[in-house]
C-alpha cells in the first residue's frame, strides 16, 4: 500500500517538457542546473489541484512540496538507485505495458472501438466450463487440457445438462461453478478477457462454442441470449450476511431479519438509515448502502441474481423485496439508471480502454505491414539463404543443435530496414534460443514461420526504441513512473526501514514526546444501541436488576426482532466512539460508573453500563509503538529534506512564480 501511495504521489509531481524557451515561458525554478519553465510548472500545478489558486500563499506552499520531490529524485540518482537491476526490471515491465497502445494499427484499432461499442449496447448471457492451463504449460499438458475440455463438450452435445456437467466430477475448474453452475449472468464488452468476450458474442444463442483459449486455460461457452443492454445502474443495498457456510438456522434467522428490515421500509423508514443501522456490508453501510456503478461497460459486476433484481426496478428510488445470493439476503434500491451513451459520448473512454486491452494485439499484422512500408523493409537475399536452415534435423527438437555446419554465410544479409541489417548469423542465434520446441515433420514450414516471427520481433523492437522520440507524452509517462520508483526505494531505505530498525531512536523519541501519545478518557463496559426509546427504557430496567448478563439482556429484548438491540462490550474511547459525540461532533458526552441515562443520536437510542472509568494517561511504549514509529519516521523525513536542501543548489524565480496567472493566460494552457 505504501509503495502504491508514493508512486501515485510521484505521478502527481512528474515533470513534462513543453519546449517553450521564449519570454512568455520563463524559468520558475533551477535545481542543480536543471531549469523548470512556467509551462511545465503550471501543467503539474493544475494536475494536483482541483481548485486552482494563483495567490502567493498557495504558490509558495506548492513550490515547497515540488522542491522536496525533485530533491528526492536527484538524491536517488546521485546514490545510483537508477542503476539497481530490480528497479530497472520493474520500470521495463511498466514501459512494456505502456508501449502497447503505440504498437498497434490505429485504423484497425478504430474498428475495435466500434466493435466494443456494439458490445456495450448489447449484453450476452452465457455459462462456461473451464479447464485450467498454465501459460507456461508444456505442449503435452496443453494438449491434455484440450482433450479434457473437448470431452466435456462432447457430453453436453450428447444431451447432458451444461450446468450439471460444470459441477460434476471432472467438470469446471472455475471455483465459482460450485455456486453458479458456470452461469456468468449477463455481461458486455470489456468485462471479460477478449478471447472469451469474442466467443460469447460470436456464438449463436442456444449453441455451445468450440474450446476457447485464454490466459486462464480452455473454456467452452453456452450462450443463452443476446439482448440490448440496460445501461449502467447505481444502486444501494442492505445486506444480511448468510453465505454458503451458514447453517440452516443462521440462514433462517438472516431471512427473518431481512424481512423485518423490509417491513420497516414499507412502514416509511428511510433506506439510508436502515442500511447504516442494519446492513452487514461494512464497505457500503456507512454510505447508506451505496454501491459502485455496475452494468453495461462498467468495471464492477454483480452476481446474476443481484443484477437481475436490480434491473427489474422500474423507477429511481424503488426497492426490491429481499433476494437471496451466495452472500446472503439483499434489499436493493435503485438510485439511478443511465442508458448506454452515444458512440460519440463514449468514444474517448472506449478508445483508452481498447488500447489497454489485449484486443489491441489483434491489429499487429496490419501495424507490421505499415512499419515495413515506413522503414523501407527489404528481404535482401532471404529467399536464397533461408533454405540452408531447412535441413536442420531432430537434434534441434532435442535441444542439441549447435548451429549451421558452415559459417561461410554468417555475414550475408537476410533482411534490412532503416539502418538495421540482420544476417544469417543473427537468425541462427535466434533459432538456437528457441530449441526444444514441439517436433514438426515439415522443417521448411517451421523455419519460415520462425523467420517471420523474427522479422516482426525486430521491427517491433526498433519501433519500441523510437517511442520516446516520437511521442512526448509517452516519454513523460515513463519518466513519471521512473521517478516514483526511485522515490519509493530511497524513502524505504532512508526513512521507513531506518526508523523501524532504530529501536533506541524510537524509544528516545517516545521519551521526548510522551504527551503526544496520551489515551483520552475511556470507559470499560457495555454499550447498548436500541431501536427506540421504549426499548432503551426496558434495557435500563433489566440492567438495574444487576443479575443479568449482557447476552441474556440481548436475548430477552430481541425475542420478537433481531433489530431491537445491538450490544458491544468493549473499552470505549471518548474521542473515537461516534455515539458519544453531539453538536456536530464538537462536544463529547461523559459518564460516571454505573448505568447511564438514555440518550438519542441519529434516530438510535443508547445506554452505557460503565464498569470502570479510565482517566486520560500517557500510553506505555508498548501501547504506542506503532504511533511513535510513524511520528519518528516523519521527523527523520523532515531532517533528511533539510539536509538535501543544504546539499543541492536550487533557486526559485519568485517574480515569474507570482506571474503564473498572467503567463497561464498568455500560454493558453487552459
Secondary structure, DSSP 8 states (H G I E B T S, - for coil): -HHHHHHHHHHHT--------STTS-EEEEETTEEEEHHHHHHHHHHH-SS---SHHHHHHHHHHHHHHHHHHHHHHHTTGGG-HHHHHHHHHHHHHHHGGGSS-HHHHHHHHHHHHHHHHEEEEEEEEEEE--TT--HHHHHHHHHHHHHHHHHHHTT--HHHHHHSTT----TTHHHHTTEEEEE-TTSS-HHHHHHHHHS-TT-B---EEETTEEEEEEEEEEEE---EEEEEEEEEE--TT--HHHHHHHHHHHHHHHHHHHTT--HHHHHHHH---TTTGGGTTB---EETT-SB---HHHHHHHHH--STT-B---EEETTEEEEEEEEEEE----HHHHHHHHHHHHHHSGGGGGGHHHHHHHHHHHTT-B-TTHHHHGGGGTT--GGGTTT-----S--TTTT-EEEEETTEEEEHHHHHHHHHHT-S----S-HHHHHHHHHHHHHHHHHHHHHHHTHHHH-HHHHHHHHHHHHHHHHHHHHIIIIIHHHHH-HHHHHHHHHHTGGGSEE--EEEEEEEEESSHHHHHHHHHHHHT----HHHHHHHHTSS-TTSEEEEEEEEETTT-GGGEETTTTEE----SEE---EEETTEEEEEEEEEEE--EE--HHHHHHHHHHHHHHHHHHHHHHHHHHHS-EEE-HHHHTTHHHHHHHHT--
